[in-house]
């Protein structure tokens, strides 16, 4: 298998073959793209929005949570290292569901073990799907109403958490509304998209994704007194993760291997998480195909099985060393789109697609270790996490509605979403899946065998 991999396609970047992977090193196999590198240094701070989740839901102190984020951000580099042409990110839509799952366990060692069990299973599912290439069959076997119900649960859970007692909307209402409002505007407004074609500033704001909404939220929060003034630590410039504390307090070696019962409870949610993440592979394949068609000077090789394996490795490593509630997903859609669009402008704009994506993530990793940058943005971490969650609620609501093709789909998805969002226990995903599949069977809304027959007929035609 390794021998066949040595046959490079015409105009393909050089690489070191390693089984299904294509190992590429910066400066050796591709050059660093300066524009993407600068963007990564600026936008790297968005990764620190994960700190509040580690503090609030795993009970980690700030310094320890920061160390975990540095480790997680370093693992982004695995994709470009192993030949996967994406800008990887979190599995953001699963965050509300993960939070519900974790709240079913007492804070402390037991909750960290629950997170380990969930992320380890997610990693193993990714790897299994990558090795067997069963991803398409798995996703097609799930009824549309179940997919819709899973996604529709996210906005309900998010809004209940943000508006409920102790939610961030009570602490930073104006800052969050300003940030979410701008992010929704630049993402979903047709008028804004028309205006950005002729206005360079509006185009710049949209291209930088989360950055300007975060900055606006910080400015509004400071002006109305919802946020403390940012500090600027200058003494130490680079912060390295505290590996000993991470191993002792968070890793599987410190808290112990989760009991089998936790893996059983986490399995339904792990399958739900994979189902949500699968759409990223489809999106990536579309973006890479469009980029490949735009230029004939570079062959870009995207392989969904390889992408599954790399995403699985990231989740598996984190589950052992530093479990991470947002989980490790195969794609940051906004930045992958941004990089691929600049790539399509030609060789002068960007020499190689993988080089641009790698440059961005390398700078992101450096950014989260630069103490002055992190200290300056620290007051907005809580607001940033809320902006991320609430924006994802809008996205999930839209996609979840799209899945529901018939009235029965809408009815089943709504009931399933309510069960998933309100069950409030570690078994919420299992109950929701049981309700979703049960209603589909009871109402004759799902026949997997009939679907297969339709697919065969379509392939013949």
Secondary structure, DSSP 8 states (H G I E B T S, - for coil): -TTGGG---TTB---EEETTEEE--BTTTB---HHHHHHHHHHGGGGGGGHHHHHHHH---HHHHHHHHHHHHHTTHHHHHTT--S--B--GGGHHHHHHHHTTS-TTHHHHHHHHHHHHHHHHHHHHHHHH--HHHHHHHS-HHHHHHHHHHHHHHHHHHHHSTT-HHHHSHHHHHHHHHHHHHHHH-HHHHHHHTT-HHHHHHHHTTHHHHHHHHHHHHHHHTSS-------S--B----HHHHHHHTSHHHH----HHHHHHHHHHHHHHHHHHHHHHHHHHHHHHHHHHH-SS-B----HHHHHHHHHHHHHHHHHH---TT--BS--HHHHHHHHHHHTT-TTT-S-HHHHHHHHHHHHHHHTTBHHHHHHHGGGHHHHHHHHHHHHHHHHHHHHHHH--SHHHHHHHHHHHHHHHH--STTHHHHHHHHHHHHHHHTT---HHHHHHHHHHHHH-
